[in-house]
Amino acid sequence: MYRDKYFFLLPGLVVLIAIIIFPLLFTIRVSFSSWDVFQPGLDYIGGRNFARVFEDTRFWESLLRLSVLSVSSVLLQYVIGFALALAVWREIRFRRFFRVLFLVPMMTTPVVMSVIWRTIFHESLGPANDILQAIGLGTVPWLSTGTAAFISVLIVEVWQWTPFMFLLLLAGLVSLPREPYLAAAIDGAGPIRTFLQVTFPLMAPITIGAIIIRLIEASKIMETVYVMTSGGPGTATETSSYYIYIRGLRDFQIGYSAALSLTYLVIMIVSLTIIAKVLARMLLPREG
Amino acid sequence: MRTFYLAIKYLALLLWSSFIVFPFLWALSTSFKDANAITSGATYIPWLQFKPSSQGWASLFSDGSTGINIVDPYINSAIVTISASVISIALGTLAAYGLSRFEFRAGFVKNSDITFFFISQRIMPPIVLAIPFFLMLKTLGLLDTVYGLILVYVALLLPIAVWVMIDFFGNIPRELDELAMIDGCRPIGAFFRVILPNSVPGLVVAGMFCLIFGWNDFFFAFTLTFTKVQLLPVAIVSLNSSVTPWWSLSAFALISVAPLVLIAFLVENFLSKGSLAGAIR
């Protein structure tokens, strides 16, 4: 009778393994070959590709840039998303209107909105500089200098993904128990103390989950970059994914880009695990 | 003091709202401009600041004589997203139910490991899979077809479906299954007759997430299709790289993001009833 259980699990498991595992194994094999546009094929060159990764400063710089970009954008999303969620959590006027509006950006296609943002940041014809000038702040060379281009990508990421953080945190707030708030009210705690001593601790598990989910997604950033700056000016906004894309699908250095992507994957998994552990230690009460 | 607090709060909400709305309004206004209106600098209000023109919108529906074809990419995007979502939810729901109700064991692998395997696929950066997917589809003769894309999108969406549904089934009391089985149902029968009809909210949430991530993906559509099949995001980005009139670009962009914006209303509805709390964690 309990044979039935395999009917449930196996179809999904087999499909996922078939679609994911073979490509992954293939990538591992290819990373030990010199497959490129001149010599397509699976020869064996040992760890030479990985040695090259180790000396590739452009890759390590892109990784550093990616960490700064993803950590800063996720922190901004968390602070803004939490503030917004708190603001529309309890009864306020137009609550449902605000809630719907705050969710909208995550429903829109990132590359399509990036195309629009690119026109917004256009230096002579776009509204970003027009508005800055109107307030008297002067113009910013948005997409043609390194720092400004980096900030424009950051702005677009925050616009796009704060709603996701907002959604996760608001769903958490809505499900909180009422008793601790009653107790706090009886103790006569003000709004700030209630937040610090009741809301924030209760939200800690959700905070950790939300930050990790967003960091995972943010670590893959490349579409926004591709549309808005193509990694430029120079390599000022080049993220790891985008660099691997250039090596693999533009230069067709298949073997080398496989080695790059495996290195990137391992670094990603290790650092996300460490971050999750550190966050849990910081925010969750010690047990035992 | 209280009114001061409130004023600050509403001011902040208003500021953020305008930041969110701005790109849409800008695109809407741009979509009614012509070359003159664009090159004379940033303007916002039609009639007052520029003379509106409908050529941006007209160019999208002019039988491709202007070189812009919106209908085919739209249909392709809908076919790929909906098929992949349906397949992922079917497979994902079954797998999630199996994992939440039965014990599986293969050597040192337990239920939690299988669950983790499913969900952890979200960590995989698309670029890692892009090249093997490319070669795999090439071998199968599925490059530049909707079938190839559907296959790849299932891998992308299945983890999301499993993630949402495992949590959802965790909140459905086991007594419900047991009752059905006492009535003589085998587990498969209990699942289809009792559990599935009670899972509509979970299925809707899973469906929404699959639609969002499927419709909005660009990278795989971009690397795995070329000329025969084009999805919406790829169509727009390819417009972007040629010398494109901003008005057509804006109109195109607005039409392509419109259907999913409606999902925001649905999500808010679930949120207000509190039924998202179980589904998202």
Interface residues (C-beta under 8 A of the other chain):
Chain A: M1 Y2 D4 K5 Y6 F7 F8 L9 P11 G12 L13 V15 L16 I19 I20 F22 P23 L24 F26 T27 V30 I80 A83 L84 A87 V88 I92 R96 F98 R99 V100 L101 F102 L103 V104 P105 M106 M107 T108 T109 P110 V111 V112 M113 V115 I116 W117 R118 T119 I120 S124 L125 G126 P127 N129 D130 W159 L167 L168 L170 A171 G172 V174 S175 I206 G209 I216 E217 S219 K220 M222 E223 Y226 V227 S241 I244 Y245 G248 L249 I254 S257 A258 S261 L262 Y264 L265 M268 I269 L272
Chain B: K9 A12 L13 W16 S17 F19 I20 V21 F22 P23 W26 A27 T30 I38 T39 G41 A42 Y44 L91 G92 L94 A95 Y97 G98 L99 R101 F102 F104 I114 F117 F118 Q121 R122 I123 M124 P125 P126 I127 V128 L129 A130 I131 P132 F133 F134 L135 M136 L151 V152 V154 A155 L158 P159 V162 R186 P187 I188 F191 I212 W215 N216 F218 F219 T223 L232 P233 I236 V237 L239 N240 W246 L249 S250 A253 S256 V257 L260 V261 I263 A264 F265 V267 E268 L271 S272 G274 L276 A277 G278 I280 R281
